[in-house]
Amino acid sequence: MRKKNTELLSEVIRQVLKEQHLDRPLNEKRLIEAWPLILGTNIVQYTSGLSIKNRVLYVSLTSSVLRHDLFLSREEIKKSLNKQVGVEVIVDIIFR
């Protein structure tokens, strides 16, 4: 016999994460893990660090030429990363 007030387990987990304010750090981690998927291994080898603070992704790069190229396409990168996670995690990207 099935109860009428059942919920999907994924929804319950999502609600608990949101209530405990753990959804944001989890989404930030997912976004950082999506970096190599979106940009590929060639760019990752020039990336020395990724961090998120106040909804801004900070990316440290070892190549100034690559920094300039990524700067020009940062809006597309931002949209792709947010889309990969499924929510808007970042509003800007700063390349260092």
DRENDO-1510 file (C-alpha; in Angstrom, 1 decimal, always signed):
<recs>
REC; n; res; u; v; w
REC; 1; MET; +0.0; +0.0; +0.0 .
REC; 2; ARG; +1.5; +3.3; -1.0 .
REC; 3; LYS; +1.1; +6.5; +1.0 .
REC; 4; LYS; -0.2; +9.6; -0.7 .
REC; 5; ASN; +2.3; +12.0; +0.9 .
REC; 6; THR; +5.4; +10.4; -0.4 .
REC; 7; GLU; +8.3; +12.4; -1.8 .
REC; 8; LEU; +11.2; +11.6; -4.0 .
REC; 9; LEU; +14.4; +10.9; -2.1 .
REC; 10; SER; +16.3; +13.4; -4.3 .
REC; 11; GLU; +13.8; +16.2; -3.3 .
REC; 12; VAL; +14.2; +15.4; +0.4 .
REC; 13; ILE; +18.0; +15.5; +0.1 .
REC; 14; ARG; +17.8; +18.8; -1.8 .
REC; 15; GLN; +15.5; +20.3; +0.9 .
REC; 16; VAL; +17.8; +19.2; +3.7 .
REC; 17; LEU; +20.9; +20.6; +2.0 .
REC; 18; LYS; +19.1; +23.9; +1.5 .
REC; 19; GLU; +17.8; +24.1; +5.1 .
REC; 20; GLN; +21.3; +23.4; +6.4 .
REC; 21; HIS; +22.8; +25.9; +4.0 .
REC; 22; LEU; +25.0; +23.2; +2.4 .
REC; 23; ASP; +23.6; +23.6; -1.1 .
REC; 24; ARG; +25.8; +26.5; -2.0 .
REC; 25; PRO; +29.2; +24.9; -1.0 .
REC; 26; LEU; +28.2; +21.7; -2.8 .
REC; 27; ASN; +27.3; +23.6; -6.0 .
REC; 28; GLU; +30.6; +25.5; -5.7 .
REC; 29; LYS; +32.5; +22.3; -5.5 .
REC; 30; ARG; +30.6; +20.9; -8.5 .
REC; 31; LEU; +31.5; +24.0; -10.5 .
REC; 32; ILE; +35.2; +23.7; -9.7 .
REC; 33; GLU; +35.0; +20.0; -10.7 .
REC; 34; ALA; +33.3; +21.0; -14.0 .
REC; 35; TRP; +36.3; +23.2; -15.0 .
REC; 36; PRO; +38.3; +20.5; -16.7 .
REC; 37; LEU; +35.1; +19.1; -18.4 .
REC; 38; ILE; +34.2; +22.5; -19.9 .
REC; 39; LEU; +37.7; +23.8; -20.8 .
REC; 40; GLY; +39.6; +20.6; -21.5 .
REC; 41; THR; +42.9; +19.2; -20.4 .
REC; 42; ASN; +45.0; +21.6; -22.4 .
REC; 43; ILE; +43.8; +24.6; -20.4 .
REC; 44; VAL; +43.8; +22.8; -17.1 .
REC; 45; GLN; +47.6; +22.2; -17.4 .
REC; 46; TYR; +48.0; +26.0; -17.2 .
REC; 47; THR; +45.6; +26.4; -14.3 .
REC; 48; SER; +47.3; +26.6; -11.0 .
REC; 49; GLY; +44.3; +27.3; -8.7 .
REC; 50; LEU; +40.5; +27.8; -8.6 .
REC; 51; SER; +38.5; +29.3; -5.8 .
REC; 52; ILE; +35.1; +30.9; -5.4 .
REC; 53; LYS; +34.4; +33.8; -3.1 .
REC; 54; ASN; +31.3; +35.9; -3.1 .
REC; 55; ARG; +30.0; +34.2; -6.3 .
REC; 56; VAL; +33.2; +35.1; -8.2 .
REC; 57; LEU; +35.4; +32.4; -9.6 .
REC; 58; TYR; +39.1; +33.2; -9.3 .
REC; 59; VAL; +41.4; +31.4; -11.7 .
REC; 60; SER; +45.2; +31.5; -11.4 .
REC; 61; LEU; +46.9; +30.8; -14.7 .
REC; 62; THR; +50.5; +30.4; -15.6 .
REC; 63; SER; +50.2; +31.7; -19.2 .
REC; 64; SER; +49.5; +35.4; -19.9 .
REC; 65; VAL; +48.4; +34.7; -23.4 .
REC; 66; LEU; +45.9; +32.1; -22.3 .
REC; 67; ARG; +44.7; +34.5; -19.6 .
REC; 68; HIS; +43.9; +37.1; -22.3 .
REC; 69; ASP; +42.1; +34.6; -24.5 .
REC; 70; LEU; +40.0; +33.3; -21.6 .
REC; 71; PHE; +39.3; +36.8; -20.5 .
REC; 72; LEU; +37.7; +37.5; -23.9 .
REC; 73; SER; +35.4; +34.5; -23.6 .
REC; 74; ARG; +34.7; +34.6; -19.8 .
REC; 75; GLU; +30.9; +35.2; -20.3 .
REC; 76; GLU; +30.6; +32.0; -22.4 .
REC; 77; ILE; +32.7; +30.1; -19.9 .
REC; 78; LYS; +30.6; +31.4; -17.0 .
REC; 79; LYS; +27.4; +30.3; -18.7 .
REC; 80; SER; +28.8; +26.9; -19.5 .
REC; 81; LEU; +30.0; +26.2; -16.0 .
REC; 82; ASN; +26.7; +27.4; -14.4 .
REC; 83; LYS; +24.8; +25.2; -16.9 .
REC; 84; GLN; +26.9; +22.2; -16.1 .
REC; 85; VAL; +26.0; +22.6; -12.4 .
REC; 86; GLY; +22.3; +23.4; -13.1 .
REC; 87; VAL; +22.1; +26.6; -11.1 .
REC; 88; GLU; +23.8; +30.0; -11.2 .
REC; 89; VAL; +26.7; +29.6; -8.9 .
REC; 90; ILE; +29.0; +32.3; -10.2 .
REC; 91; VAL; +28.3; +35.8; -11.6 .
REC; 92; ASP; +31.8; +36.6; -12.7 .
REC; 93; ILE; +35.3; +35.1; -13.4 .
REC; 94; ILE; +38.6; +36.8; -12.6 .
REC; 95; PHE; +41.7; +35.5; -14.2 .
REC; 96; ARG; +45.0; +36.1; -12.4 .
</recs>
